[in-house]
Amino acid sequence: MEKSWPAVDYEVGREKIREFVEATAERHVIYHDRKASRGAGFRDLVAPPMFAVVYTHRSLWPAIEDPEVGIDLSKMLHVGQDFRWSEPVCAGDVITTETSLADVQKGKKGSTYTFESHARNDRGDETVHATWTMMVMGG
Amino acid sequence: MKSGDPVPELRVLPGRFLPHRYAGASGDFNPIHVDPESAKALGQPSNILHGLYMMSVLARAVGDVGDGDPRRLKRLAVQFKAPGFPEQELSVEGQVREVKAKVAQVEAKLVQAGGDVVTGEAEVSAE
C-alpha cells in the first residue's frame, strides 16, 4: 500500500525552540541566544537538528492514525529513524511537511511500516527528509 | 577530524519527569512515556523514555564531532534496540569510521545499564 497525505504547515516560534532545547539539554549558546545565532550567520534563533521532530509531528500523525493504514497504536514500536538535514531551521520559518507511506513489509514478528516526510521552509529549501520505521507487533 | 577519532564523551541523567517535559516539547504524549501504570500494562517495568529523546542525546554527541554546528550534522540514522528508562544514566560511545569527500562517517551508540539502547550512523561535514 502507498499513500500520501496533504502537506501541513508549522510556524517556528522562538520560545518553542527554547522549550525543546531545555527538554533535550542542548547547551550551545546559539540555541538560547538570538544574538549568538545571528552572530553565527543564522537569520534568527536557530533550532537544533532534532527540532525536526517538532515540526514534522503534525504531518506524521494523521498518517500513522489513518484508519486506512490500520495501525494498532497499542502494538506499535518505533524501531528506526533516519533524518537527512539540509537547510537549518530558524524562528520565524514556516515549514511545510508532506508525509507518505512508502512501504509495508509483513514479517515474522509483525508488519513494518516505512513513512517518509519531506519538509521545506517558506523559501522552498528542503530542511529535512525523515524516514520513520514503525513495527506493529503481531500485525 | 580523522578516522578513529572518538565522539566526545557525553553522559546524561534523564530525571523522573524528563519524559513529561519532552512530551510537552515534542507533542508526543503516548501514555507509555508519561504514565507508569500504562507502561506496566504493556509489559514495561516503568514508563520509558521517548526514542526520539534518546536520539537527540546521540545527535548532540555526534554533532559535537562537528563542533556543535547544526549546519555540519547532515544525517543521523538510528535503530531503537531496547527501551530506555528515566533516572538511569545514558552515555554515548562512538568514533569516526572514515572521512571521505570532507564528510565524516560516524558510528555511535547510546548505552544504559550496560546495554545498547540506540545504535546509529551519522554524517558530519568536516567544515
Interface residues (C-beta under 8 A of the other chain):
Chain A: E19 F20 E22 A23 T24 A25 E26 H28 I30 A40 V46 A47 P48 P49 M50 V53 V54 H57 R58 L73 S74 L77 H78 V79 G80 Q81 D82 F83 R84 W85 P88 T131
Chain B: V12 L18 R21 Y22 G24 A25 S26 G27 D28 N30 L42 G51 L52 Y53 M55 S56 V57 A59 R60 G63 G68 D69 P70 R71 L73 K74 R75 L76 A77 V78 Q79 F80
